[in-house]
Amino acid sequence: MRDSGDMSLDPFDIRILAALQANARLSNVELSKQVHLSASQVQRRLQRLVADGYVSAYTAVLDRDRIGLGVLAFTNVSLERHGGTVVTGFDQAVRDMPEILECYAVTGEHDYLLRIVAPDLHTFSEFLMHRLMTLPGVRSVRSSVVLQEIKHTTTFPLAHLARDRHERAAPRPRPSAG
């Protein structure tokens, strides 16, 4: 888990981040109109937000179905042993498999949760049987294939940033003397 960092964002910074999440292709001029700052102020703030790690990448979100990746699955993986070369090897192998979009080490019954895409069920099955399940140290694999996507977003909620800032700025009540 990452450190929440400095969190020294003011309302303008928060509005810039929100606008960029909605449309990362906005020019500084367009962004300045949305957040009510000059383009030069937006540029300076944006450079700081990137330098401080608040913005980690700019990317295009592709339509999975339109590019022929009709199968989306969530897969739980359990390893035989934990530690040393088994975990390191598994982690590296997962990083090298483009079908695996996300991988999380998790608590609970399984060790990892993966988000995997494939063009069709046959290709997904081949990937599981001949690539994922054959990795050294893999004990079990359980998958759930998505039937219908109800919600998918890459936009993080930001309301807590303004709330946290407000709470830090609010004076603390003094205990009554009595």
C-alpha positions as CSV (number, residue, x, y, z in Angstrom):
1,M,0.0,0.0,0.0
2,R,1.3,3.4,-0.9
3,D,1.8,6.2,1.6
4,S,-0.9,8.9,1.2
5,G,1.9,11.5,0.9
6,D,1.9,15.1,1.8
7,M,-1.8,15.7,0.9
8,S,-1.1,19.4,0.7
9,L,-3.7,19.9,-2.1
10,D,-5.8,23.0,-2.2
11,P,-9.2,23.2,-3.9
12,F,-7.6,24.3,-7.2
13,D,-5.3,21.3,-7.2
14,I,-8.3,19.0,-6.5
15,R,-10.3,20.6,-9.3
16,I,-7.3,20.1,-11.7
17,L,-7.0,16.4,-10.8
18,A,-10.8,15.9,-11.2
19,A,-10.8,17.6,-14.6
20,L,-7.8,15.6,-15.8
21,Q,-9.5,12.3,-14.7
22,A,-12.5,13.3,-16.8
23,N,-10.4,14.3,-19.8
24,A,-6.6,14.1,-19.7
25,R,-6.4,15.6,-23.2
26,L,-7.5,19.1,-22.0
27,S,-5.1,21.8,-22.9
28,N,-3.8,24.2,-20.2
29,V,-6.1,26.9,-21.6
30,E,-9.2,24.6,-21.4
31,L,-8.2,23.4,-18.0
32,S,-7.7,26.9,-16.7
33,K,-11.3,27.8,-17.8
34,Q,-12.6,24.8,-15.9
35,V,-10.7,25.5,-12.7
36,H,-10.8,29.3,-12.8
37,L,-7.1,29.9,-12.9
38,S,-4.8,31.4,-15.5
39,A,-3.2,28.9,-17.9
40,S,0.3,29.7,-16.5
41,Q,-0.9,29.0,-12.9
42,V,-2.5,25.7,-14.1
43,Q,0.8,24.8,-15.9
44,R,2.8,25.4,-12.7
45,R,0.4,23.5,-10.5
46,L,0.2,20.6,-13.0
47,Q,4.0,20.3,-13.2
48,R,4.1,20.2,-9.3
49,L,1.3,17.6,-9.2
50,V,3.2,15.4,-11.7
51,A,6.6,15.9,-9.9
52,D,5.0,15.1,-6.5
53,G,3.5,11.9,-7.9
54,Y,-0.2,12.7,-7.8
55,V,-0.4,12.2,-11.6
56,S,1.5,9.0,-12.4
57,A,0.6,8.6,-16.1
58,Y,-1.5,9.8,-19.0
59,T,-3.2,7.1,-21.0
60,A,-6.0,6.3,-23.4
61,V,-8.6,3.9,-22.1
62,L,-9.5,1.5,-24.9
63,D,-12.9,-0.2,-25.4
64,R,-12.1,-3.9,-24.6
65,D,-14.9,-5.3,-26.8
66,R,-14.1,-3.1,-29.8
67,I,-10.5,-4.4,-29.8
68,G,-11.6,-8.0,-29.6
69,L,-11.0,-8.9,-26.0
70,G,-14.5,-10.2,-25.2
71,V,-13.6,-12.2,-22.1
72,L,-12.9,-10.6,-18.8
73,A,-12.2,-12.7,-15.8
74,F,-11.1,-12.4,-12.2
75,T,-8.8,-15.2,-11.1
76,N,-7.7,-16.2,-7.6
77,V,-4.3,-17.8,-7.3
78,S,-2.9,-19.7,-4.3
79,L,0.7,-20.6,-4.1
80,E,2.2,-23.8,-2.5
81,R,4.8,-21.9,-0.5
82,H,5.2,-18.3,0.5
83,G,8.5,-16.5,0.3
84,G,11.8,-16.6,-1.6
85,T,12.0,-17.6,-5.2
86,V,8.4,-18.9,-5.5
87,V,6.8,-15.5,-4.8
88,T,9.5,-13.6,-6.7
89,G,9.2,-15.9,-9.7
90,F,5.4,-15.7,-9.7
91,D,5.4,-11.9,-9.4
92,Q,7.8,-11.5,-12.4
93,A,6.0,-14.0,-14.5
94,V,2.7,-12.2,-14.0
95,R,4.4,-8.9,-14.9
96,D,5.5,-10.5,-18.2
97,M,2.0,-11.7,-19.2
98,P,0.1,-9.0,-21.1
99,E,-3.2,-10.8,-20.6
100,I,-3.0,-10.0,-16.9
101,L,-4.1,-6.4,-16.6
102,E,-3.9,-6.2,-12.8
103,C,-2.4,-8.4,-10.0
104,Y,-2.9,-7.9,-6.3
105,A,-1.4,-9.8,-3.4
106,V,-4.4,-10.2,-1.1
107,T,-5.4,-11.4,2.3
108,G,-7.9,-14.3,2.8
109,E,-8.2,-17.7,1.3
110,H,-6.1,-16.9,-1.8
111,D,-2.7,-15.2,-2.3
112,Y,-3.4,-13.2,-5.4
113,L,-6.3,-11.7,-7.4
114,L,-5.8,-11.2,-11.1
115,R,-7.8,-9.3,-13.7
116,I,-7.4,-11.1,-17.0
117,V,-8.6,-10.5,-20.6
118,A,-8.8,-12.8,-23.6
119,P,-10.4,-12.7,-27.0
120,D,-12.6,-15.8,-26.3
121,L,-13.2,-18.6,-23.8
122,H,-11.0,-21.0,-25.7
123,T,-8.0,-18.6,-25.6
124,F,-8.7,-17.9,-21.9
125,S,-8.8,-21.6,-21.1
126,E,-5.5,-22.1,-23.0
127,F,-3.9,-19.3,-21.1
128,L,-5.0,-20.7,-17.7
129,M,-4.1,-24.3,-18.5
130,H,-0.8,-23.8,-20.3
131,R,0.7,-20.7,-18.9
132,L,-0.7,-19.6,-15.5
133,M,-1.3,-23.0,-13.9
134,T,2.1,-24.2,-15.1
135,L,4.0,-21.5,-13.2
136,P,6.3,-23.0,-10.5
137,G,4.7,-22.9,-7.1
138,V,1.0,-22.4,-8.2
139,R,-1.2,-24.6,-6.1
140,S,-4.7,-23.6,-7.2
141,V,-6.4,-21.3,-9.6
142,R,-10.1,-20.3,-9.5
143,S,-11.7,-18.0,-12.0
144,S,-14.9,-16.1,-12.4
145,V,-15.8,-15.0,-15.9
146,V,-17.6,-11.6,-16.1
147,L,-21.1,-12.0,-17.6
148,Q,-22.0,-8.3,-17.6
149,E,-20.0,-5.3,-16.7
150,I,-22.1,-3.1,-14.4
151,K,-19.6,-0.4,-13.5
152,H,-16.1,0.2,-14.7
153,T,-14.2,3.5,-14.0
154,T,-10.7,4.7,-13.9
155,T,-11.8,7.8,-11.9
156,F,-10.9,8.0,-8.3
157,P,-13.2,9.8,-5.8
158,L,-11.6,13.0,-4.6
159,A,-14.1,14.4,-2.1
160,H,-12.1,13.1,0.9
161,L,-9.2,15.3,-0.2
162,A,-11.2,18.5,0.4
163,R,-12.8,17.1,3.5
164,D,-9.3,16.1,5.0
165,R,-7.9,19.5,4.2
166,H,-10.9,21.2,5.8
167,E,-10.6,19.0,8.9
168,R,-6.9,19.8,9.3
169,A,-7.6,23.6,9.0
170,A,-10.5,23.6,11.4
171,P,-9.7,24.9,14.9
172,R,-10.0,22.2,17.6
173,P,-12.4,22.9,20.4
174,R,-10.8,23.7,23.7
175,P,-11.9,21.6,26.7
176,S,-14.1,23.6,29.1
177,A,-12.6,24.6,32.4
178,G,-15.2,23.6,34.8
